[in-house]
Amino acid sequence: MKKLIFALFMASAAPLVAQTEVAGTAGGGDAAASSPATAEDDGGLTGSVSDEKAWQDLGIAIPGFSTDADRGTAASAGGTAALGKEVARVITADLRNNGLFLPVGPDALPQPTYPDITAPAWQTWAGRNADMLVQGYVNAAPNGTLTIGCYLYDVQLQSELVRGGWTLQPADWRRGAHKCADLVYSRLSGESPFFDSKIAYIAETGPKDNRTKQLAIMDSDGANHRFITTGQATALTPRYSPDYQSIVYLSYLNGNPRIYIYDIAAATQKLVTQSENPTFAPRWSPDGKSILYSMAVNGNTDIYRVSANGGPSTRLTDTPGIDVGGSYSPDGTKIVFESDRSGSQQVYVMNADGTNQRRISFFGGRAATPEWSPRGDQIAFTHMVGNFRIATMNPDGRGLTYLTNSWQDEAPTWAPNGRIVQFFRTERNSGKTSLWQLDLTGRNLRRLRTPVDASDPAWGPVLP
Amino acid sequence: MNRSLATAALVAAALSMSACQSKAPETLPPQPASPTAPAQSAGPEPGSYAHFKSVLGERDVIYFDTDRFNIDSQDAAALQAQAQWLLQYAGTRATIEGHCDERGTRDYNLALGERRANSAKNYLVSLGVPAERISTISYGKERPVALGSNEGSWARNRRAVTITVN
């Protein structure tokens, strides 16, 4: 079985070699680039390939990354050699924490030399029962920039499957590790990458009747955590812009709920619309050019669209019920939203211009907070029948699938590859909140580590 | 039997207490001298929020059923008392806060709180209070007063609270 999978990898490996630019070469050059494909004939494709856990069960050795010369770097007190080990730890944690493969990190493995990077010591790894091997290097240029190279090898076939390289500022070194984890994950699973991405959310402290709620951001693995607002004004429901330059969110600044765009680099914010009325539930369009929001006029809430640069708003819904939220399909042509026009919260789809509004949720209970998958094939939402559960359905409303069953799970957000759903969980009575995620198969449920309580997660796209 | 006895005792105690209270002023010695009656300044200043609270008591808040925003007869009585006060003190303004229980999603609750606050506002306007004197704000599920996760707490949190300013 395993052999078969390796053979399949092998067959598709060759055209992928030049996929990413390898900035800089390791050791004695790139001599080891993909040996000619000599896929073993394992007797034909008669076996079943339905066991999708096969790739999940691959043992992957991730020894410390090497360096051409141990130089000082702003990214690590220990120089590039120590940083190389840390990069391998980050890759290992990425894969392990998401239940992907069976990774073994650098602290339990021998350290390859720099020339080893492109010419692996096969016997060493085969003796450790590693199916796959991730090696790489961290080099520092005289101007301080780092180059991180990443190589994925099939130990049994003794061949390279894929490589990548990235030149980064020292402060961004973890991105090199995430890019490498993404490369490995994509190559072995066939899915799109997701590790090199960020999450915006609301950090919560204080008693239940007087919560302090701050806008906060972190990398997908929880690193580089930062509080954006002080908490003096209650902040809610953030969404990263597709280019990560800004965050749209709701703030009670000056006492009234309004949506603002916060510019991360400039640390300034501006109102999205000048309005006498409360505005909330903001969402970006996939191209980042416009923003959906909800506004209550005389108590009646409808959904509007406005340019991210301001200007007049376009009203998209017009019913006496509450129409709220909204999430674009990845191609930007449709919007899924919630409405209680039928008497209770249900999920509706409309064209991006507001035409052709139709209900898609017909399975009892209340259905809220729909979010369209970045792949376009699923809608995640909160289903309320007693408990609040995270569920998915097809865009036509069929295929209801529950992912969680807890007292109150709410507000799903998608990993950029559409394979993982994140949400927040509220604890009964205490009101304490936390971020959780699990993959679409319902496996690998885990709580994300945050410095304080956390709600309203919003996962951004993969960084370019 | 025991209970009715106890009740009788309680009633008697209450009666005697209220008798004491109503009697008390008569037995007080006359005010010493000061013509600037301090008794007056001890109470809240008419038209102030404290005065509104002292006059309205618990009727500054109205309550709603799950996902509802209609004004029932109990709400109407409270709002009539609020309107009476607001009409008497024409220089005041009111803010109505709309709230929800925790068993709703965040965005929807912001909308629902706004709808509840507006229900209360519209009722006050129908009783003659000028609309421009009343503003609304929704806190959704962000500011509960009852902290349990049970129907009793949720019922107390589904509310519209009137606050006045001079």
Chai-1 contact restraints between the chains, C-beta under 6 A:
chainA,res_idxA,chainB,res_idxB,connection_type,confidence,min_distance_angstrom,max_distance_angstrom,comment,restraint_id
A,K208,B,L147,contact,1.0,0.0,6.0,A-B,restraint_1
A,D209,B,P144,contact,1.0,0.0,6.0,A-B,restraint_2
A,D209,B,L147,contact,1.0,0.0,6.0,A-B,restraint_3
A,P278,B,E114,contact,1.0,0.0,6.0,A-B,restraint_4
A,F280,B,L110,contact,1.0,0.0,6.0,A-B,restraint_5
A,A281,B,D107,contact,1.0,0.0,6.0,A-B,restraint_6
A,A296,B,A111,contact,1.0,0.0,6.0,A-B,restraint_7
A,A296,B,E114,contact,1.0,0.0,6.0,A-B,restraint_8
A,N298,B,N118,contact,1.0,0.0,6.0,A-B,restraint_9
A,G299,B,E114,contact,1.0,0.0,6.0,A-B,restraint_10
A,G299,B,R115,contact,1.0,0.0,6.0,A-B,restraint_11
A,G299,B,N118,contact,1.0,0.0,6.0,A-B,restraint_12
A,T301,B,A111,contact,1.0,0.0,6.0,A-B,restraint_13
A,I322,B,A111,contact,1.0,0.0,6.0,A-B,restraint_14
A,V324,B,D107,contact,1.0,0.0,6.0,A-B,restraint_15
A,V324,B,Y108,contact,1.0,0.0,6.0,A-B,restraint_16
A,V324,B,A111,contact,1.0,0.0,6.0,A-B,restraint_17
A,G325,B,D107,contact,1.0,0.0,6.0,A-B,restraint_18
A,Q345,B,Y108,contact,1.0,0.0,6.0,A-B,restraint_19
A,A368,B,T105,contact,1.0,0.0,6.0,A-B,restraint_20
A,A368,B,Y108,contact,1.0,0.0,6.0,A-B,restraint_21
A,T369,B,T105,contact,1.0,0.0,6.0,A-B,restraint_22
A,T382,B,T105,contact,1.0,0.0,6.0,A-B,restraint_23
A,E410,B,T105,contact,1.0,0.0,6.0,A-B,restraint_24
A,R428,B,S149,contact,1.0,0.0,6.0,A-B,restraint_25
A,N429,B,S149,contact,1.0,0.0,6.0,A-B,restraint_26
